[in-house]
Amino acid sequence: MDVINTLGRRKSSIARVYLSKGKGEVTINGRSLEAYFPVATLQNKFNRPFVLTDTVGQYDVKVNVSGGGISGQVEAIRLGIARALVEENEEFKPALKAEKLMTRDPRMVERKKFGQKKARKKFQFSKR
């Protein structure tokens, strides 16, 4: 196995994930996992596919991610990692699918409509 290249998306975030056998080194946009995602919950979301498949520390991950906020970015990366692990070993798919890590979340921001303040909110109505 050389490098497995996959894509993950969430909201407006796009993550390109490059997975290869290694010692568990993680690089996100040229920075380490702890530097890019300092919050522990985000680090747990990132590591979830590895924990479910018992492959923690077996793969090197290099990620290029852009767009959106940090929560959307970590979920896009998580989808990319899950897809890469399934491409590496098909037996991981049932465990990842049971935790809903293989499904792309289709929810996006609703567009603003003309004549309104936001997507659903209206301008204040004055009767008189």
Secondary structure by P-SEA (a helix, b strand, c coil): cccccbbbbcccbbbbbbbbbccccccccccccccccccaaaaaaaaaaaaaacccccbbbbbbbbcccaaaaaaaaaaaaaaaaaaacccaaaaaaaacccccccccbbbbbccccccccccccccc
